[in-house]
């Protein structure tokens, strides 16, 4: 594996872990790029999920 591949895998690993924990990609995008697009815009275009995980009972 080249150094570039190693760096790419190291960068992708935390993102893949977050996705495996069902953290929405739109929220990950907010963290990665605070200047936008924002999760509210992405969520509106993607549609709300059946399970609103962000709401506590």
C-alpha positions as CSV (number, residue, x, y, z in Angstrom):
1,X,0.0,0.0,0.0
2,X,1.3,3.4,-0.8
3,X,1.6,6.3,1.7
4,X,-1.3,8.0,0.0
5,X,-3.5,4.9,0.4
6,X,-2.5,4.7,4.0
7,X,-3.4,8.3,4.6
8,X,-6.8,7.9,2.8
9,X,-7.7,4.9,4.9
10,X,-6.8,6.7,8.1
11,X,-8.9,9.6,7.1
12,X,-11.9,7.4,6.0
13,X,-11.9,5.2,9.1
14,X,-13.5,7.7,11.5
15,X,-16.2,8.5,8.9
16,X,-17.0,4.9,8.3
17,X,-17.2,4.3,12.1
18,X,-19.7,7.2,12.4
19,X,-21.8,5.9,9.5
20,X,-21.8,2.4,11.1
21,X,-23.3,4.0,14.2
22,X,-26.1,5.4,12.0
23,X,-24.9,9.0,12.3
24,X,-26.5,10.8,9.3
25,X,-24.2,11.7,6.5
26,X,-25.6,15.2,6.5
27,X,-24.4,15.7,10.1
28,X,-21.0,14.3,9.2
29,X,-20.9,16.8,6.4
30,X,-21.7,19.7,8.8
31,X,-18.7,18.6,10.9
32,X,-16.4,18.3,7.9
33,X,-17.4,21.4,6.2
34,X,-18.9,24.1,8.5
35,X,-19.3,26.5,5.7
36,X,-22.1,24.4,4.1
37,X,-24.1,22.9,2.8
38,X,-25.8,22.6,6.2
39,X,-27.5,19.5,7.5
40,X,-31.0,21.2,7.6
41,X,-30.7,21.9,3.9
42,X,-29.5,18.3,3.2
43,X,-32.1,16.8,5.4
44,X,-34.9,18.7,3.7
45,X,-33.7,17.4,0.3
46,X,-33.2,13.8,1.6
47,X,-36.4,13.7,3.5
48,X,-36.9,13.0,7.2
49,X,-36.2,9.4,8.4
50,X,-38.9,7.3,10.0
51,X,-37.0,7.2,13.3
52,X,-36.1,10.7,14.5
53,X,-33.0,9.6,16.4
54,X,-32.3,13.2,17.6
55,X,-35.5,13.4,19.7
56,X,-35.3,12.0,23.2
57,X,-38.3,10.4,24.8
